[in-house]
Amino acid sequence: MIEFFKMGGFPMWFVLAFGGLTLAAAVSFARRPMERQVGMIRGMSIATVFVILSAMAVAMMTVATRVPLNEAWANDPKVWLIVLTGFGESLTPAVLGFSFLAMAWLVTALGVRRMGTLAS
């Protein structure tokens, strides 16, 4: 898991923070569901999506700028494998962030279900 986190680089901390806060808001909603909380979860989810995209862009930019600067990599006949590996690593923020969002919305769905049950 630590290697996975390292592959995404420093922006993974932002994905972790935004995703964690979104999940925490969903858990809070599921515990005591109030309709006004759903807007907060939506807003935090959108912010999480933007931080995921930003983290992926930073990771791809790093690959695109570092590979040409490393002479050994740039002159390697299999440079495409190095770039492909880098772009694969660039997807780790998406894996982490979208996993948080999936969990948050699953928990939100449970809260919505509870809200309907509480209203009856």
N, C-alpha and C positions, 0 to 999 in steps of 0.2 A: 504494500500500500504506500509506503514511503517513496519507493521508486516511481510509482504512478504519480504521486504528488510532485516529485522533483521534475518529472518530464514536462509538466505544465509551466514550471518556473514560478517566479514571484507573483504573477497575477492570480495564481491559484488561491492565494490567501484572500483576495477580494471575492472570488467565487465562493469560497468556503464561508466567509462572513455574510455575504448577501443571501446565499442559499440557506445558511443556518438561521438567519433572522426570519426569512420567509417561512421556514419550517416551524420555527418557534411561534410565529403569529398564527399559523394554521393549528398548532396544538392548543394554543390559548383559545382559539375560536371553537375547537372541538370540545373543549372542557366546558365552556360557557358560551354557547352559540347565541350571537346577536347579529342580526342582519347587517348592521353598519360596519362590522368587522370585515366583511367580505371585500369591501372596497379597498381596505388596507392590504389584504392578501393579494388582490389583483395588482395594485400598484407596486408592491414589493416584488411580485413575480415579474412584472415588466422590467423593473430595475435589475433583477437577477439576469434576465435574458440579455439586457444590454451589457452587463458586466461580463457575461459569458462571451458575447461577440467581441468585446474589447480585448479580453484575455486571449482569445483565439487569434485576433489580428496582431497582437503584440508577439505571440509565439511564431506566427507565420513570418512576420517582419524580421524577427531574429534569425530564422532559418535563411530567409532570402538575402540577408545582409552578411551573415557570418560565413556561409559556405564560400562565397566568392573571395572573401578576405583570407581564408585559409588556403594557402597555395597547394598544399598536399591534397586537400579535398577538391579544389577547383580543377586540378590537373589529373585527377583520378578518372580513368575511363568509365568507372561505375559511379560517377558523381550523382547520377539520378537515384541511386539507392540511398545515398546520404540525404538527399533532398526529400525523398519519399519517407524515410525514417523521421526526419524532422517535421514533416507535415503530419505524420501520424501522431507524433508527440504533441503537435499543436491542437489536436482534438481532445486532449485530456480535460481542458476546462469545460468543454461541452458535456463530456461524460459525467463529470462531477456535478456540474450545475443543473443539467437536465434531470439527473437522478434526484437531486434535492427538490426540484420542482414537481416531479412525479410524486414523491412522497408527500410534499406539502398539499398537493391537490387531492390526493387520496385521503389524507386526514381532514381536509376541508369538506370533502364529500361526506365523511362520517359526521362532521359537525352539522352539515345541512340536513342530514337524515335525523339527527338528534333534535334539531330545531323543529322539524315537522312533527316529531313525536312529542316534544314538549308542548307544542301548541294545541295538541288534541286533548 
